[in-house]
Amino acid sequence: MTRKLNFHAGPSTLPVEVLEELQKNMVDFQGTGLSLIEESHRSGNYEAVHNAAVALFRELLSVPDSYDILFLGGGATLQFAMIPMNFLPQGKTAEYVATGTWSKKAIDDAKKLGSVRVVFDGKESGYTTLPDPASMKVDPEAAYLHITANETIGGLEWKGWPETGGVPLVCDMSSDILSRPVPVEKFSLIYAGAQKNLGPAGTTVVLLRKDMLDRIPDTLPAYLNYKNHAANNSLYNTPPVFAIWTIKLVLEHMKKNGGLAAVAERNLKKAGLVYGVIDSSGGFFRSPVDARYRSNMNLVFRLPTEELEKKFIDEAKAAGMIGLKGHRSVGGCRASLYNAMTLGGAETLAAFMKEFAAKNA
Ligand SMILES: *Cc1c(COP(=O)(O)O)cnc(C)c1O
C-alpha cells in the first residue's frame, strides 16, 4: 500500500506507526482477549491507558501540577459554550479577540450566554493579521480574555502572548497544540480538539488551572460543569476511550522521537521549506497573511488564477498529495503541516510546488 501524503486540515494525518499499533491491538488488546474499546472504562486496562495519556501530556507540554488535564467530548465547539457557562457570570464582561472563523464562532456562542466585548476585530484586513500582543490592553474587570492561538482556516498564528495582569487568559489551541512549547502558566484555560494535532476526532483536551474551579456556578447541568470532570479524572461519564487510547500512542510516539523540542524544530523546518518556495516564486505563489503571523501548521497560499489553483490541486492529487484545497469559505490553497506530517512529506510538497511554478509561470 502507498499511503497518501495527507495535508487535510482536520481530521488529519497520524503517524503510521500509531495506526499500526492500533491495528495490532484492535482485536486483542495486549493479550487480554478483548479489544480496549469493548472494555469497561472503569477497568484497570483502560485506566492505565487513560492515566498514561494524562501523564504524557503533562510531561510533553510541561503542564504544572496546578492544572487539571481533562479529556472531554463535544469537540472544541462545545468549549465555545462551556467556557462562558462556567466563567462568565452575570454582571461581568468577557473580552474576545476576533481573528477568523473559529474565534468568531466562539464569540457567537458566548454572546448567547453573557456580555461580550470584542477588543480586536480583523475584519478590515479580511482576517489576515493579528493584534500585537505587547500593545493589547485588558480591562482588569473582564471575566477573561479569549484568543485563538491558530486560525486553522485563515492560516494565522500567534507568536507571542498578551499580558493580562491577572485576568484569566483562555485559548483555543485546537490546531497547534503540542506543535511548539507554550508557557502554560500564562493561561487559565487551554482547549484543543484532538483531530488536528493529537489523534482522531472525538475528544477535546482541556487544561484548566485548578483555582478556576472555585468560580463555577452550581446551577450548571452535570456534564457542562468542569468541576465534575476535574473531580473524576475525566471519568465522570464514559470518556471517548478510542480517541484517548490513540492520543496516548501519539504522545508516546512523540516522546520516543525527541519530545516537544524536536517536534517544534521539525515543524519550523517543514513550514520554512514551503514558505521558502512561496517567497522565492517571484509572486507565482502568494501568501495572503501578514508575514509576522503566518501559521506553521496551516499554510494558506494563492496562485495567480483560480484555474491554476484547480490545476495545482488536481495535479498534486494525481501525485498522491491530498487535502491542499483551501477551506470553502476562503478558497485558494492550504497545506496543513501538523506534527504527524513528516519532513520528507513537506520536502515532497515543496519540490512539487517549485516544479509547478516553473512549468506554469
Ligand atoms: C477545528 C477547530 C475547531 C472545532 O473543532 P471541533 O472539534 O470540530 O468542534 C475549533 N477551533 C479551532 C481553532 C479549530 O481548528
Ligand as a Chemical Component Dictionary entry (heavy atoms), coordinates in Angstrom:
data_LIG
# 
_chem_comp.id                   LIG 
_chem_comp.type                 NON-POLYMER 
_chem_comp.pdbx_formal_charge   0 
_chem_comp.three_letter_code    LIG 
# 
loop_
_chem_comp_atom.comp_id 
_chem_comp_atom.atom_id 
_chem_comp_atom.alt_atom_id 
_chem_comp_atom.type_symbol 
_chem_comp_atom.charge 
_chem_comp_atom.model_Cartn_x 
_chem_comp_atom.model_Cartn_y 
_chem_comp_atom.model_Cartn_z 
_chem_comp_atom.pdbx_ordinal 
LIG C1 C1 C 0 -11.300 22.517 14.169 1  
LIG C2 C2 C 0 -11.322 23.651 15.096 2  
LIG C3 C3 C 0 -12.383 23.867 15.991 3  
LIG C4 C4 C 0 -13.621 22.990 16.012 4  
LIG O1 O1 O 0 -13.330 21.737 16.483 5  
LIG P1 P1 P 0 -14.472 20.609 16.647 6  
LIG O2 O2 O 0 -13.729 19.560 17.376 7  
LIG O3 O3 O 0 -14.867 20.214 15.257 8  
LIG O4 O4 O 0 -15.585 21.182 17.413 9  
LIG C5 C5 C 0 -12.308 24.931 16.850 10 
LIG N1 N1 N 0 -11.247 25.757 16.855 11 
LIG C6 C6 C 0 -10.208 25.591 16.006 12 
LIG C7 C7 C 0 -9.053  26.542 16.066 13 
LIG C8 C8 C 0 -10.203 24.534 15.104 14 
LIG O5 O5 O 0 -9.172  24.357 14.272 15 
# 
loop_
_chem_comp_bond.comp_id 
_chem_comp_bond.atom_id_1 
_chem_comp_bond.atom_id_2 
_chem_comp_bond.value_order 
_chem_comp_bond.pdbx_ordinal 
LIG C1 C2 SING 1  
LIG C2 C3 SING 2  
LIG C2 C8 DOUB 3  
LIG C3 C4 SING 4  
LIG C3 C5 DOUB 5  
LIG C4 O1 SING 6  
LIG O1 P1 SING 7  
LIG P1 O2 DOUB 8  
LIG P1 O3 SING 9  
LIG P1 O4 SING 10 
LIG C5 N1 SING 11 
LIG N1 C6 DOUB 12 
LIG C6 C7 SING 13 
LIG C6 C8 SING 14 
LIG C8 O5 SING 15 
# 
